[in-house]
Amino acid sequence: MTIEFSMLVPHVPSMCHEDLVPEFQKDMASAMKEIGKQLKEIKPDVIVLVSCHWPSTFFHYVDCTPIHKGILTAFEAPDLIKDVAYHYPGDEDLANQLVKAGEEAGMQVQGVNDPYYLWDYGSVVPLRYLVPNEDIPVINLSVTLAASLEETYKWGQVIAKVLRESEKKVVFVSSGALSHNLVRGRHNKPTVTEHAMDKQFIEFVMNKNYQAAYEMLPDYTRFARVESGGRHLAMLFSMIEESSEPAYLADGQSSGSWNALITFGNRKAVSTNNQAESEYVK
């Protein structure tokens, strides 16, 4: 049917529990909650989510599990994310279609159907805001370290074709940061140079010059250490249509990384008072 929305969302660990979110990240939490309200109105049939915290070595994995249920303690940050329960439906049929399409395209794709597979916090954190009632089916995708940006983009195109030909309403979520050269102290912003590249990238995106933003990824990734080598962004660009309107809703730092909440779609996304305040949309 349609890809209703594509979006880039943050997943910083300190946002897992809303009551503990630092002041400088509250705009992102509030904006994601507003998107969650909008998703309830749209009633998508499925969310397809690629997470930077599911790094696979050689294969592009698709989580075909019919029920996603577990308790997450993040090995990377067990002080911030501990004993967090989740229980979401999956979409085994559509997930298997994605695997089949990837195989037919000659790509290294495999399905995972395992009730004991635990989600990462790149999936759990944003979904706690976007789908708090845990009532929308989710298909998870890995970022594949052996795959180039070009291969990842092509895999995204395969996925997008299947989703557009489906009879289901789909929302695509890219969970990850922009510049990501981490340092201690979650209040720290990226360096001036890294920040400048973030700003240029976002300027391309907001001007709908998606090709330039995509072509910028190799150098941007090398100098600003974009999370997952920019693979989640390459996959996101494969979902965006020329007619898609970007909406820049919120941003914030986390331990030297820069995180942005941006939606893309023909449907008007929620707006927040914070949009005009961001240095990236002035």
C-alpha positions as CSV (number, residue, x, y, z in Angstrom):
1,M,0.0,0.0,0.0
2,T,2.3,2.8,1.2
3,I,5.2,3.7,3.3
4,E,3.4,6.2,5.5
5,F,6.5,7.6,7.1
6,S,10.2,7.1,7.2
7,M,12.1,8.6,10.1
8,L,15.4,8.9,11.8
9,V,15.1,8.5,15.6
10,P,17.5,8.7,18.5
11,H,18.0,5.8,20.9
12,V,20.3,7.2,23.5
13,P,20.3,5.0,26.7
14,S,19.5,7.9,29.0
15,M,16.1,8.2,27.3
16,C,15.0,4.7,28.1
17,H,13.0,5.9,31.2
18,E,11.1,9.1,30.6
19,D,11.3,10.3,34.1
20,L,15.1,10.1,34.0
21,V,15.7,11.9,30.7
22,P,18.3,14.7,31.1
23,E,17.1,18.2,30.4
24,F,19.0,18.5,27.1
25,Q,17.4,15.4,25.7
26,K,13.8,16.1,26.8
27,D,12.9,17.7,23.5
28,M,13.6,14.5,21.7
29,A,11.6,12.5,24.2
30,S,8.6,14.8,23.9
31,A,8.7,14.8,20.1
32,M,8.8,11.0,19.9
33,K,5.8,10.8,22.2
34,E,4.0,13.2,19.8
35,I,4.9,11.0,16.9
36,G,3.6,8.0,18.9
37,K,0.2,9.8,19.2
38,Q,0.2,10.3,15.4
39,L,1.0,6.7,14.8
40,K,-2.1,5.7,16.8
41,E,-4.2,7.8,14.4
42,I,-2.5,6.4,11.3
43,K,-2.8,2.8,12.5
44,P,0.1,1.4,10.5
45,D,0.0,-2.4,10.0
46,V,3.7,-2.8,10.7
47,I,6.9,-0.9,11.7
48,V,10.1,-1.9,10.0
49,L,13.1,-0.8,12.1
50,V,16.8,-0.9,11.4
51,S,18.9,-0.6,14.6
52,C,22.6,0.4,14.8
53,H,22.8,-1.8,17.8
54,W,22.1,-4.9,15.9
55,P,25.4,-5.1,14.1
56,S,25.8,-8.3,12.0
57,T,29.1,-9.3,10.5
58,F,28.4,-10.8,7.1
59,F,24.6,-11.3,6.6
60,H,21.7,-8.8,6.4
61,Y,19.4,-10.3,9.0
62,V,15.6,-9.9,9.1
63,D,13.8,-10.8,12.4
64,C,11.0,-13.0,11.3
65,T,9.9,-13.9,14.8
66,P,6.1,-13.8,15.2
67,I,6.3,-12.5,18.8
68,H,9.0,-10.3,20.2
69,K,9.1,-10.8,24.0
70,G,12.0,-10.5,26.4
71,I,13.6,-8.5,29.2
72,L,16.5,-6.3,28.2
73,T,19.5,-5.4,30.3
74,A,21.9,-3.5,27.9
75,F,25.3,-5.0,28.2
76,E,26.7,-1.6,27.1
77,A,24.9,0.4,29.8
78,P,23.3,-1.9,32.4
79,D,23.1,1.0,34.9
80,L,20.7,2.9,32.6
81,I,18.8,0.0,31.0
82,K,18.1,-2.9,33.3
83,D,15.3,-5.4,33.4
84,V,13.3,-3.6,30.8
85,A,10.4,-5.8,29.6
86,Y,9.0,-5.6,26.1
87,H,6.3,-7.6,24.2
88,Y,5.5,-6.7,20.6
89,P,3.9,-8.7,17.8
90,G,6.0,-9.4,14.8
91,D,5.0,-9.9,11.1
92,E,6.4,-13.3,10.1
93,D,4.8,-13.3,6.6
94,L,6.1,-9.9,5.5
95,A,9.5,-10.5,7.1
96,N,9.8,-13.7,5.1
97,Q,8.9,-11.8,1.9
98,L,11.8,-9.4,2.6
99,V,14.2,-12.4,3.0
100,K,12.9,-14.0,-0.2
101,A,13.3,-10.7,-2.1
102,G,16.8,-10.2,-0.8
103,E,17.8,-13.7,-1.9
104,E,16.3,-13.2,-5.3
105,A,18.2,-10.0,-5.7
106,G,21.4,-12.0,-5.0
107,M,22.1,-10.5,-1.6
108,Q,23.4,-12.1,1.5
109,V,20.2,-12.1,3.5
110,Q,19.0,-14.5,6.2
111,G,15.9,-14.7,8.3
112,V,15.9,-15.1,12.1
113,N,13.0,-16.8,13.8
114,D,14.0,-17.4,17.4
115,P,11.8,-16.6,20.4
116,Y,15.0,-16.4,22.5
117,Y,16.6,-13.7,20.4
118,L,16.8,-10.5,22.6
119,W,16.2,-7.1,21.2
120,D,18.9,-4.4,21.5
121,Y,18.3,-1.0,23.1
122,G,18.4,0.6,19.7
123,S,15.0,-1.1,19.1
124,V,13.6,-1.0,22.6
125,V,14.2,2.7,23.5
126,P,12.5,4.4,20.6
127,L,9.6,2.0,20.5
128,R,8.9,2.8,24.2
129,Y,7.9,6.3,22.9
130,L,6.6,5.5,19.4
131,V,4.5,2.5,20.3
132,P,4.0,2.6,24.1
133,N,1.0,0.2,24.0
134,E,3.1,-2.4,22.2
135,D,0.3,-3.0,19.7
136,I,1.9,-2.5,16.3
137,P,3.8,-5.4,14.7
138,V,7.6,-4.9,14.3
139,I,10.2,-6.3,11.9
140,N,13.8,-5.7,12.9
141,L,16.7,-5.4,10.5
142,S,20.4,-5.5,11.2
143,V,23.2,-3.2,10.0
144,T,25.8,-5.4,8.2
145,L,29.4,-4.5,8.8
146,A,30.7,-6.3,5.7
147,A,28.3,-4.5,3.5
148,S,29.3,-1.2,1.9
149,L,27.1,1.9,2.0
150,E,26.2,1.2,-1.6
151,E,25.2,-2.4,-0.9
152,T,23.2,-1.3,2.2
153,Y,21.4,1.3,0.0
154,K,20.6,-1.4,-2.6
155,W,19.3,-3.7,0.1
156,G,17.1,-0.9,1.3
157,Q,15.8,-0.4,-2.2
158,V,14.8,-4.1,-2.3
159,I,13.0,-3.7,1.1
160,A,11.3,-0.5,-0.1
161,K,10.0,-2.2,-3.2
162,V,8.4,-5.1,-1.1
163,L,6.9,-2.6,1.3
164,R,5.4,-0.5,-1.4
165,E,3.9,-3.5,-3.2
166,S,2.5,-4.8,0.1
167,E,-1.2,-4.2,0.9
168,K,-0.1,-3.0,4.4
169,K,0.5,0.5,5.7
170,V,4.2,0.7,6.8
171,V,6.3,3.0,8.9
172,F,10.1,2.7,8.5
173,V,12.3,3.6,11.4
174,S,16.1,4.2,11.2
175,S,17.4,4.1,14.8
176,G,20.7,5.8,15.2
177,A,22.8,8.9,15.6
178,L,24.6,11.2,13.3
179,S,28.2,12.1,14.4
180,H,29.1,9.5,17.0
181,N,32.7,10.0,18.2
182,L,31.9,9.1,21.8
183,V,33.4,10.7,24.9
184,R,32.6,10.5,28.6
185,G,29.9,12.8,29.8
186,R,26.5,12.6,28.2
187,H,26.2,16.5,28.2
188,N,29.1,16.8,25.8
189,K,28.4,17.8,22.2
190,P,30.4,16.8,19.1
191,T,33.5,18.8,18.2
192,V,33.2,22.0,16.1
193,T,34.3,20.1,13.0
194,E,32.0,17.1,13.6
195,H,29.2,19.6,14.3
196,A,29.8,21.4,11.1
197,M,29.4,18.2,9.1
198,D,26.2,17.4,11.0
199,K,24.9,20.8,10.0
200,Q,25.8,20.4,6.3
201,F,24.3,16.9,6.2
202,I,21.0,18.2,7.8
203,E,21.0,21.2,5.4
204,F,21.1,18.9,2.4
205,V,18.3,16.8,3.9
206,M,16.1,19.7,4.8
207,N,16.5,21.2,1.3
208,K,15.5,17.7,-0.1
209,N,18.8,17.3,-1.7
210,Y,18.9,13.6,-0.7
211,Q,21.4,12.6,-3.3
212,A,23.9,15.1,-2.0
213,A,23.3,13.9,1.6
214,Y,23.8,10.3,0.5
215,E,27.0,11.1,-1.5
216,M,28.3,12.9,1.6
217,L,28.1,9.8,3.8
218,P,31.6,8.3,3.1
219,D,33.5,11.4,4.1
220,Y,31.0,12.3,6.8
221,T,31.3,8.8,8.3
222,R,35.1,8.9,8.2
223,F,35.6,12.3,9.8
224,A,32.6,12.4,12.2
225,R,32.4,8.6,12.9
226,V,28.7,8.5,12.1
227,E,27.1,5.6,13.9
228,S,27.1,2.2,12.2
229,G,29.3,3.8,9.5
230,G,26.2,5.6,8.2
231,R,24.5,2.3,7.1
232,H,21.3,3.1,8.9
233,L,21.2,6.4,6.9
234,A,21.9,4.7,3.6
235,M,19.0,2.4,4.2
236,L,16.8,5.4,5.2
237,F,17.6,7.2,2.0
238,S,16.4,4.2,0.0
239,M,12.9,4.7,1.6
240,I,12.5,8.4,0.9
241,E,10.6,9.4,-2.2
242,E,11.3,12.6,-4.1
243,S,7.9,14.0,-3.0
244,S,8.7,13.2,0.7
245,E,8.7,16.3,2.9
246,P,11.2,16.3,5.7
247,A,10.3,17.6,9.1
248,Y,13.0,18.3,11.7
249,L,11.4,17.9,15.1
250,A,14.1,17.7,17.7
251,D,17.8,17.2,18.4
252,G,20.3,16.8,21.2
253,Q,23.7,15.6,22.3
254,S,24.7,12.4,24.1
255,S,28.3,11.8,25.1
256,G,29.8,13.6,22.1
257,S,27.3,12.2,19.6
258,W,24.6,14.2,17.8
259,N,21.1,12.9,17.6
260,A,18.2,14.1,15.5
261,L,14.5,13.3,15.0
262,I,13.5,13.8,11.4
263,T,10.4,12.4,9.6
264,F,9.9,12.0,5.9
265,G,6.5,11.6,4.2
266,N,3.7,13.1,2.3
267,R,1.6,13.3,5.4
268,K,2.4,16.3,7.6
269,A,4.3,15.2,10.7
270,V,3.9,16.6,14.1
271,S,5.6,19.9,14.8
272,T,7.0,21.2,18.0
273,N,8.0,24.5,19.4
274,N,11.6,23.3,19.5
275,Q,11.9,23.1,15.7
276,A,12.5,26.9,15.3
277,E,15.0,26.9,18.1
278,S,17.4,24.4,16.7
279,E,20.6,25.8,15.1
280,Y,20.2,23.1,12.4
281,V,17.0,24.5,10.9
282,K,17.7,28.2,11.2
